[in-house]
Amino acid sequence: MKKHTRLTCAVAMTLAGSLLTSCASNSYENFTFPENEDSVLVKVADYSRKTDYDNEAPVDKSVTVVRSQDGLCVMDVKEHYFDITLDLEKGDHYSVGKAYGEVVKMVAGDRFGGMESYLYENARYFFTDVDASTYEELGKRSASLYSSLPKEYQDEIRGLAEAVTDAKGFVEDGVLSYEEMILAQFIPDALRGSACSAVSLDGERTESGKRITSRLLEWPTGTKSQVANMHAVVHYNQGESSFVSVGVLGVLTPFSLMSSHGVFIGMLDVGSNNTAFTCENKSSYTFGMRYSIENLTTAKEAAEYMAEHAYDYTYCANILVTDEKDAFCVEMSVTPDEGEPIIRNEETPIFPTLPNTAENCIFVVNGFVCEGHKDIVSYKLGNRIRWDRFDSWFTGNKKFSLETFKEIMTCENTERSIQLVGNNDSAFHWVIADYDTRTIQASFVVADPKGDAPVLYTVAQF
């Protein structure tokens, strides 16, 4: 036993000596450190900011008011957006569309001509080369979607397009044609390309006891900011079916809508993962959104309508639908291969990989979160970060005023190159529906965003 102990100690001392010798031979005495670029790491604190909002938002300053000859379209040109009223109580859809087109041409002029280059930039999202075959495919998509619409929507689009331009055909020549103007009404349905998020807090989570719904649209403004100064708030006056649409000047596509009954609806792109694009026997989900709030009076009815018609549409999307009482996200899969459409509320089970600690509220990002659908939220960075931020900001049951809601939604100072949830002046538009005051507040992207906190304006009542 003693011999074994002495032998073990001797081996250990020999090994220790060897290790010390080895360490000495690998010293940094003659090592030259390489030249490195400055660190790209940014302190977490630099992403945070304190914003200061009030519950109320100012009304934007009016610059001038322009009317169509027949009075069916009145455009109040604001400093930051165009406020348009279309009178469908006094005119039919074709006449109202034509009146709108006349005023667009008078006010926007050459600036609206940038819509053509914007269209083809969106086309390159799918087509690497824009050539004759591309024009043919775009024409096919445009004509198919247009012919699928109810006649009154076709008439409205036709009146608008005929008033704006008399050029014909698909060709990238710097002149917006009639056919290109028709296609401009179907960018989300035919071309896509956006990132969005939404939050809705029910009355249990607000100091007023009434719902707050928020929807952020990140839509490309074009390489030359072609649509950065073309924001529009359009008031459709048609009695009980009246509604307000926040979107783009001269584009009837519904992005964010609020009906006179207090039904809010907004689209959030998801895209189709398992199915090739087709517009054959398909229709426009964006105009389906419009139809639902023109003809139905509750969020539940509108959500059910969109889910029922999901297989009629071209692309998978999330459709946020709220009223004062309820909030839903329609996970709108458009083919059986993508799964069944699901109407999700705050109690619907979601993927177990996602945090779900916030009470009495609903979040929406650019992906489905219900079992039975493909999960592109848990592992796709942009979606996952947004979802995690919302869950951490609204975890538990803390109550928010409209003021504190706006401040937490803008508490991260981020650039768009960083995939965080930061809400800045580079977001295309941010729409808030406050069911307490029954007002809509909105902010709009600027042509040269600085990353500042967005400026909200009161743009409508409902």
N, C-alpha and C positions, 0 to 999 in steps of 0.2 A: 504493500500500500504506500509506504514512504517513497520507494523508488519511483512508483507511478506518479506520485505528486511532484517529485523533483523533476521528472521528465516533462511533465505537463508545464511546469513553470518555465523550464528552459525553452520549450517550444514557443511559449507565449512571448518571452522576452525577445527571442530571435525574430518572431513575426512583427512585434512592435517596432523593433529596430528597422526592419525592412520597410514598414509603412512610413516611418519617419523619413527614411532616406528617399523613398518614393515621392513623398510630399515635397521635400526640399528640391528634388529635381524638376518639379512642375511649378515652380514659383513664378510670379509675375515680374521678376526683376528685370527681364529684358523684353517684356511684352509691350507692344505699341497698340494703343486703343485706336480702332478705325474711326474715321470721320462719319458722323451720322447726321441726318436731317433733323430739324427741330421736331419735337414730339407733336403728334397730332391729337394727343389726349386732351380732353376738355374737362374741367372741374364740373362736378354735378351741379354745384351752386350756380354756375354760369348758364345753366339751362332753366333756372327758376327765376321768376320775376313776380313782383307784386303789382297787380293792375288795380285800377280804381274806377269802378262803375257805379252808377245809380240804378235804381229800379226802372226809372223812366229813361227813354232815349229821345234825343232831339229829332225834330222834323227837318229834313234836308232843305236847303235853300232853293227856291224856284228861280230859274234863269229866264225862261220864256214859256209861253203856252202856244201850241200850234193845233189847229183844228182841220179836219178834212172838210171838203166843200159841203158834204151832206150832213156834217155834224155827228156822224156815227163813231168817229174816233177823235178823242181829245188827248193830246200828249203834253204833259207838264214836264218840261226838260229841267231836271234837277242838276245840281252840281255833280252828283256822283252816280246818278242813274236816271232812266227814263220812266216816268210814271204815266201809264196809258190806261184810258178807260174806253172800253168797247161796248156799244149800246145794242145788245141783241134783243132788246124790247121794242126798238124802233126800226130795226133792219134785219134782213135775213143774213145767213152765214156768209154767203158770197159777197154781199154788199159790205158787210162789216170787215171781212178779210181785205177787200179791195180798198176800203177807206184806210185801214191800218197800213197797207202797202204804200198808198199815196203819201201818208205822213212820214213813214220811214224814209222814203226817197227824198222828201223835202228836207228833213232834218239831218239824216245821217249822210246822204250823198255818197261821196267817194269812200268814206270810212266803211260803209256797209259793203262796198265792193271787196274788202279784204276777206269777206266770208268765203270767197271761192278758194283762195290759197289755204284758208283754214280747213276747208273740207278735204282738200287733197293731202294735207298733212295728216289728218285723221285716217285717210285711206291708206297711207303708208304704214299705218299700224298693222295692217293685214297684208298689203301688197308691197313687196320690196321695190318693184318697178311699176310705175304708173304708165301704162301704155294703152293701146286700143282695146286689148282684152279686159283691162281694168275698167275702162269706160263702159264697156258692154256689161260687165258684172254689176257696176254701180247703177246703171240704168235699170237692170233687172230687179235689183233689190228695191230701188226707189219706187218703181212702177208697181211691184207686187205689194209693198206695204201700203202705198197710197190707195190702191184699189180695194184693199181689205177694210178700209175705214167706213164708218157710217157716212151716208151721203152728205150730211150737214158738215162734217169735218172735212171731207173732200172739197166741198164748196168753199169753205173758209180758207183752206190752203191755196186752192186755185185762184181765188180772188186776190190773195196776198201776193202770190208769185207773179201773176199777170200785171199787177200794178208796179211791182219792183223792177221788172226787166222784160224786154222783148227778145233778148238773145236766146238761141236755141242750142241744144245738144250738150254732150259731155266732152269737154276738151279743156285742158289746163292752159288757158290763154289770158288770164288776168281779168276776164269779163264774166260776171256771174250770170249764168243762163237760167231759163225757166226750169229746166230739168234739175240743175244743180240746186236751185232754190227749193224744189220739192224735196230733194235728198237732205237738205239742211234741216228739215223737220223731223228726220228719223236717225240722227246720229247715234243715240243710245241703242236703237233697235237694229241698225244696220252696220255701225262701225265701232261703237263702244269707246272705252278709254277714260276711266275716272277712278277716283278713290274717295270714299265717303265714310262718314260715321254719324251716329245719332244716339241721343239719350232722351228718355222721357221719364220724368218723375211724377208719380201720382200725388194726390192731395195729402197723403200720409207723410210725404217727404218734403212738403213745402210749408213755409210759414203762413201763406195765404190760405192753405187748405185746398187750393186748386192746382190742376196739372200744369207743368212746364214741359214743353217739347222743344228739343233742339236738334237741328240737322245741319251738318257741315258738308258742303259739296266742294271737292277738289277736282276741278275740271281744267284741262289744259287750255291756256289762253292763246296758244299759237306762238311760234318762234319769233314773230314780230309783234306779239301782244295784240293780235287782230281783234280779239273779242274782249280785251281787258276793260275797255271803256264802252261796252255795249250792254250793260245790265238793264234789265227791264222788270218792272212790277206792273202786271197787267190785271186790271179789274174788269171782269166780265159781268156786265149788268144784265141779268135775265130772270128777275123775280126770285122765286124760291130756289132756283138753280144757280144763283150767282156764286162766283168764286173768285179768288185771287191767285195768280200764278207768278212765282218769282223765277225768272229765267234770263233769256237773251233777247235783245231787240230783234224783231223780225223773225223770230223763231217761235213757233207755237208749241214746241215740245214742252210738255209739263215736267218740271224738275221737282219743285216744291209747291204744293197747292193747299189752300185752305178754303173750305166751303162756308157759305153763310150759316150752315147748321153747326159749324165748329168741328168739322171733320178735316183733319190734316193728313196729307199723304205725300210721301217722298220716296224716290227710287234710289237704291244703293246697288251698284254693279257687283255681280258675282262672277258671271261668265259660265260657259258650259265646259265641263271637264271631260265628259265622256261622249259628246255628240258633235259631229261636224255641223257648221253653220248651214242653215237652210231657211229661206223665206217662203218656200212653197207651202201653200195652205196655212201660212202663219200671218199674224197680225202684229200691231204695235202695242207693247205693254204700256208705254207712256201715255198713249191716247186711251188705253183701257183704264188707267188711273183717272184720267179726266172724266171718262164716262161714269165711273163708279161714284165720284163725289157730286156729279151733276144730277144723278138719278137716285142716290141712296142717302139716307140721313144719319146713319150711325157708323162708327168705326167698325163695328162687328159686321155689319152688312157689306161694307166696302171691302174688308179683308176677305170675307167669304166669296165675294164676286171675283177678286183677283186670284184666289186659290182655285176656284172652280174653272177659270179660263186659262190657267197657267200653261197647259199644253198647247194653247193657241199662239203662244208668243215665241220670239226668236231666241232670246238669251235668258239664262238664269239670273235672277235678281232677288234682292231683299226689298220688300215693300213695307216701309214703316207707315202704320195707320193709327191715328189716335183721335179720340174726342175727349171731352172733359172726364168721362167715366173710365174709359178703357184705353189700353195701348196694345197693339199687336205688331208682330213682324211676320209677314208672309214670306216664308222661305220658298220661293217660287221656282221650283224645278220645272223645266219645260218639256222634258221627255221622260218616259218610264226609266230609261237608263240612268237618269240623274236622280231618281227617287220620286216619291210621292210629294206633292206640295204639302207643306205643314204650316199651320197658323200657330205661331208661338206667342205666348204671353209670359208674364214674369214667373209663372208657376210651372212652365213647361220644362221637363228635364233636359239638360244640355250635356255636351261631352264632359265626362268626368275629369278630363285633362285641363279644363278651364276653371279659373276661380269663379265663385258664384256666391259672394258674401253680402252683396248689396240687396237691401229689401225694398219692395214697393217701387221698383223701377225696371226699365228694360233698356238694354244696349244693343246696338246694331253696328256691324262692321262689314267689310267686303267678303263675307263668307258665311256659309250656313253653320249653325252650332247644334242642331238637333240630331239625335241618333237616327240613322237611316240615310243621312246625307254624307257626302264626302267632307272630311274635316280639312279645311284649308285655313283654319284660324289658329289651332293649337301650335302649329309648326311653321307658319308663314310669318316672318318677322313683323311686317307692318301691321297685319291684323292682330297678332298676339300682343304686341306692345300697346296698341290702342285699347284692346279689351282689358288688359291688366291695369292700365291707367284708370279706366272708368271704374273698374271694380274697387280699386284702392281709394279713389276719390270719393266714391259714394257708398263705401262699405257701411254696414250697420243701418241705423235709422235716423241719423242726423237730419234736421230740417233745414232747408235752404230758402232764402229769399231770392227774388230774381237777381238782385245785386250780387249776392255771394255765389249764386250759380254761375253768373257770367265771369266772376273773378276766378273761380276754380277751373273753368273751362279754358281760361287763357293764361294759366299760371306757368306754362312752359314756354320758354323763348327759344324756339327751334327754327332751323332752316328746313326747307322742303327736301334737301338732299339727305337729311337725317330722318329716318323713319320713326318719328315719334308723333304724338297726338297734338303737338303744339298748334294752337289756333292763332294764326297771324294774318297780316294784311295780304298774304299771298294765297290764302284760301279763296276759291272762286266766289262762293257766297256762304254766309252763315245765317241761318234763319231760326228765330226763336218765336214760338207761339206761347203766349202767356194767357192762360184760361181765366185768370183772375180779372185782368183789365180788358181781356178779349182784344188784345193788340198783337200785331206781328212786328217784330224788330228784325232788321237785317243789316249785315255788313257786306261790302263788295270788294273784290280784289282791285288793286290799282295797277297801272301799267308798269310802275317801277317800285315794287314792294321793298320795304326796308326791314321786314321782320318785326314791325311794330305790332302792338296789340290792335285788333280790329276796332274800327269805329262803327257803332251800331246806330241806326236811324229807325224811328217809327215809320213804317211804310204802309200800314193798313189796319183796319178794324174788322172784326168778324162777329 
